[in-house]
Amino acid sequence: MRLLIVEDNQDLAGLLAKGLNSAGLTSDRARTADDARAMLAVAQYAAVILDLGLPDDDGLNVLKDMRDQANATPVLVLTARGRVDDRVRGLQVGADDYLVKPFDFEELLARVQSLLRRPGAFLGRTLTIGNLVFDSVSRETRVGDQLLSIPVRETEILELLLRRINRVVPKTTVESQLFGSQEDLGSNAIEVYVHRLRKRLEAHGADARIQTMRGIGYVLNKAPR
């Protein structure tokens, strides 16, 4: 899933992105509050890691703007402000968690994963529909006893659809979650990936089908017998 890292220290932001990527979480990066606001306005993120000491504004103002706009995306504040009153204010403004620098990356990752496992969020290890089973840690997909070989992009789309079974996933959500704001995406790239994935599942007898809702997005449900 795609996260937004709001951090003006580019070395730290790069290390965070690298560590998250190794855990199967991709990310976009914003250096300033204005950049963060612009990216949040056009993309849907699974979670936000938010520094407070940004060069153009206090990160708490970004968080306040999110909550004022009814944006419920989970936010982990990552900051050098470690006093109790700082933590309390961050949580009162709308942070879901608060971690003080310096920090251990394994703890940060565990906190992010905890946010993503909350009801209605994006994370969960084993995803199943009918005879189709996907393990989000090993990245393995099985139909019954068959282990499928699925390219990375198709796997990412399958995971996103599995996390929203029987619900329409807008095409814009697929684009923002899997490809981000900085990747040049062809006009029909999503359709091509979905078509290939659909054919692959059909060929292996999966009890799942991907329906295209024209002009809207895609929905994964159990295939009729």
DRENNU-773703 format. One record per residue (C-alpha): x, y, z; residue number from 0. Coordinates in Angstrom, 3 decimals, m for minus. Example, Ala and Ser with C-alpha at 12.3 -4.5 7.8 and 13.67 -1.06 7.14 Angstrom:
<nodes>
[node [12.300,m4.500,7.800],0] [node [13.670,m1.060,7.140],1] 
</nodes>
This chain:
<nodes>
[node [0.000,0.000,0.000],0] [node [1.103,3.576,m0.614],1] [node [2.006,5.936,2.213],2] [node [2.875,9.624,2.239],3] [node [6.077,10.600,4.051],4] [node [6.120,14.293,4.997],5] [node [9.717,14.982,6.034],6] [node [12.085,17.793,5.033],7] [node [15.221,15.804,5.900],8] [node [15.742,14.017,2.607],9] [node [18.259,11.520,3.986],10] [node [15.783,10.407,6.635],11] [node [12.896,10.397,4.151],12] [node [14.939,8.191,1.835],13] [node [15.753,5.741,4.617],14] [node [12.099,5.587,5.631],15] [node [11.011,4.960,2.049],16] [node [13.612,2.217,1.625],17] [node [12.612,0.482,4.854],18] [node [8.905,0.672,4.079],19] [node [9.508,m0.651,0.587],20] [node [11.298,m3.690,2.016],21] [node [8.116,m4.354,4.023],22] [node [5.940,m4.154,0.903],23] [node [4.793,m0.558,1.466],24] [node [5.456,2.014,m1.233],25] [node [5.531,5.736,m0.591],26] [node [5.483,9.258,m1.947],27] [node [7.498,12.021,m0.295],28] [node [6.723,15.648,0.488],29] [node [9.335,18.092,1.832],30] [node [7.015,20.921,2.839],31] [node [3.553,21.461,4.270],32] [node [2.373,22.949,0.979],33] [node [3.639,19.921,m0.933],34] [node [1.863,17.621,1.512],35] [node [m1.414,19.501,1.149],36] [node [m1.170,19.380,m2.642],37] [node [m0.480,15.638,m2.662],38] [node [m3.246,14.875,m0.178],39] [node [m5.658,16.811,m2.382],40] [node [m5.095,14.573,m5.404],41] [node [m4.222,11.134,m3.992],42] [node [m5.607,8.689,m1.464],43] [node [m2.998,7.270,0.910],44] [node [m3.187,4.318,3.265],45] [node [m1.403,6.334,5.965],46] [node [0.724,9.443,6.492],47] [node [4.014,9.721,8.380],48] [node [4.169,13.391,9.380],49] [node [7.077,15.453,10.650],50] [node [6.083,18.596,12.552],51] [node [9.134,20.787,11.987],52] [node [8.549,21.613,8.327],53] [node [10.238,24.605,6.685],54] [node [7.047,26.445,5.676],55] [node [4.519,25.536,8.372],56] [node [3.935,23.463,11.472],57] [node [2.997,19.892,10.571],58] [node [0.174,20.094,13.099],59] [node [m1.530,22.583,10.791],60] [node [m1.393,20.016,7.983],61] [node [m2.963,17.483,10.326],62] [node [m5.630,19.963,11.437],63] [node [m6.467,20.748,7.800],64] [node [m6.860,17.032,7.082],65] [node [m9.282,16.505,9.946],66] [node [m11.202,19.709,9.170],67] [node [m11.705,18.338,5.637],68] [node [m12.954,15.001,7.038],69] [node [m9.837,13.216,5.798],70] [node [m9.595,10.231,8.157],71] [node [m6.338,8.815,6.750],72] [node [m4.299,7.400,9.675],73] [node [m1.461,9.763,10.675],74] [node [1.680,8.814,12.560],75] [node [3.444,11.931,13.832],76] [node [7.224,11.502,13.722],77] [node [8.971,14.393,15.440],78] [node [11.722,15.573,17.771],79] [node [9.082,17.188,20.013],80] [node [8.999,14.734,22.870],81] [node [7.433,16.613,25.782],82] [node [4.202,15.270,27.216],83] [node [2.276,18.419,26.271],84] [node [3.534,18.100,22.671],85] [node [2.294,14.520,22.477],86] [node [m1.047,15.434,23.998],87] [node [m1.529,18.312,21.542],88] [node [m0.662,16.104,18.582],89] [node [m3.200,13.492,19.627],90] [node [m5.817,16.136,20.358],91] [node [m5.414,17.669,16.894],92] [node [m6.036,14.258,15.321],93] [node [m2.873,12.141,15.207],94] [node [m3.472,8.397,15.442],95] [node [m0.023,7.737,16.909],96] [node [3.033,9.732,17.984],97] [node [6.682,8.672,17.797],98] [node [9.637,10.753,18.973],99] [node [12.979,11.001,17.156],100] [node [15.423,9.345,17.411],101] [node [13.507,6.132,16.882],102] [node [13.999,2.500,15.962],103] [node [12.707,1.700,12.475],104] [node [11.257,m1.642,13.563],105] [node [9.097,0.183,16.089],106] [node [7.963,2.683,13.456],107] [node [7.086,m0.134,11.063],108] [node [5.141,m1.960,13.775],109] [node [3.204,1.214,14.564],110] [node [2.406,1.838,10.897],111] [node [1.257,m1.744,10.427],112] [node [m0.895,m1.439,13.530],113] [node [m2.607,1.633,12.047],114] [node [m3.195,m0.200,8.791],115] [node [m4.757,m3.157,10.586],116] [node [m7.475,m1.080,12.205],117] [node [m11.071,m1.770,11.098],118] [node [m11.620,m0.355,7.627],119] [node [m7.897,0.037,7.001],120] [node [m5.670,m1.603,4.452],121] [node [m3.609,m4.294,6.156],122] [node [m4.267,m7.935,6.970],123] [node [m2.006,m10.911,6.337],124] [node [m4.117,m13.566,4.599],125] [node [m6.814,m12.475,2.143],126] [node [m9.258,m15.037,0.809],127] [node [m12.192,m15.307,m1.551],128] [node [m13.422,m18.768,m2.497],129] [node [m10.418,m20.918,m3.438],130] [node [m8.182,m17.864,m3.981],131] [node [m5.757,m17.125,m1.143],132] [node [m3.195,m14.306,m1.006],133] [node [m0.492,m13.979,1.664],134] [node [0.468,m10.309,1.975],135] [node [3.766,m11.115,3.713],136] [node [5.151,m13.839,1.432],137] [node [3.358,m12.232,m1.567],138] [node [2.202,m15.695,m2.672],139] [node [m1.086,m16.275,m4.458],140] [node [m2.719,m19.694,m4.535],141] [node [m5.788,m21.144,m6.164],142] [node [m6.438,m24.272,m4.170],143] [node [m3.093,m26.065,m4.115],144] [node [m1.758,m24.212,m7.166],145] [node [0.899,m21.555,m6.594],146] [node [0.391,m18.830,m9.189],147] [node [3.199,m16.821,m10.746],148] [node [1.850,m13.283,m10.989],149] [node [3.902,m10.207,m11.952],150] [node [4.390,m7.530,m9.313],151] [node [1.960,m4.945,m10.686],152] [node [m0.836,m7.479,m11.076],153] [node [m0.151,m8.783,m7.568],154] [node [m0.487,m5.264,m6.164],155] [node [m3.800,m4.760,m7.949],156] [node [m5.061,m8.131,m6.730],157] [node [m4.151,m7.253,m3.147],158] [node [m5.949,m3.922,m3.346],159] [node [m9.087,m5.563,m4.735],160] [node [m8.954,m8.337,m2.133],161] [node [m8.925,m5.728,0.624],162] [node [m12.165,m4.319,m0.768],163] [node [m14.075,m7.488,m1.754],164] [node [m17.551,m6.747,m3.152],165] [node [m16.838,m3.020,m3.104],166] [node [m15.982,m0.835,m6.052],167] [node [m12.368,0.331,m6.052],168] [node [m12.185,3.539,m8.120],169] [node [m9.585,3.605,m10.848],170] [node [m8.158,6.749,m9.258],171] [node [m7.561,4.786,m6.049],172] [node [m5.669,2.087,m7.956],173] [node [m3.531,4.755,m9.602],174] [node [m2.748,6.664,m6.398],175] [node [m2.196,3.616,m4.157],176] [node [m0.046,1.603,m6.533],177] [node [1.625,4.038,m8.856],178] [node [1.821,7.303,m6.946],179] [node [1.992,10.880,m8.122],180] [node [5.487,10.754,m9.617],181] [node [5.155,7.802,m11.960],182] [node [4.383,8.345,m15.635],183] [node [1.442,6.073,m16.337],184] [node [0.095,5.333,m19.797],185] [node [m3.558,6.161,m20.425],186] [node [m4.665,2.504,m20.504],187] [node [m2.013,0.906,m18.270],188] [node [m4.465,0.054,m15.463],189] [node [m6.876,m1.567,m17.918],190] [node [m4.055,m3.683,m19.361],191] [node [m2.913,m4.907,m15.928],192] [node [m6.478,m5.702,m14.846],193] [node [m7.204,m7.550,m18.118],194] [node [m4.096,m9.718,m17.699],195] [node [m4.895,m10.445,m14.068],196] [node [m8.499,m11.362,m14.909],197] [node [m7.378,m13.809,m17.594],198] [node [m4.767,m15.311,m15.274],199] [node [m7.339,m15.978,m12.542],200] [node [m9.804,m17.444,m15.027],201] [node [m7.149,m19.735,m16.506],202] [node [m6.375,m21.208,m13.071],203] [node [m10.021,m21.713,m12.091],204] [node [m10.182,m19.098,m9.349],205] [node [m13.523,m18.635,m7.575],206] [node [m13.162,m14.901,m8.091],207] [node [m13.907,m12.501,m10.876],208] [node [m12.937,m8.918,m11.540],209] [node [m15.728,m6.777,m12.907],210] [node [m15.085,m3.484,m14.645],211] [node [m17.499,m0.716,m13.706],212] [node [m17.081,1.491,m16.751],213] [node [m16.039,5.005,m15.933],214] [node [m15.757,4.174,m12.235],215] [node [m13.391,1.343,m11.338],216] [node [m13.268,m2.356,m10.474],217] [node [m14.859,m4.798,m8.068],218] [node [m13.708,m8.272,m7.029],219] [node [m16.394,m10.774,m6.064],220] [node [m16.985,m14.493,m5.989],221] [node [m17.547,m15.988,m9.413],222] [node [m20.959,m17.628,m9.909],223] [node [m20.993,m21.408,m10.272],224] 
</nodes>
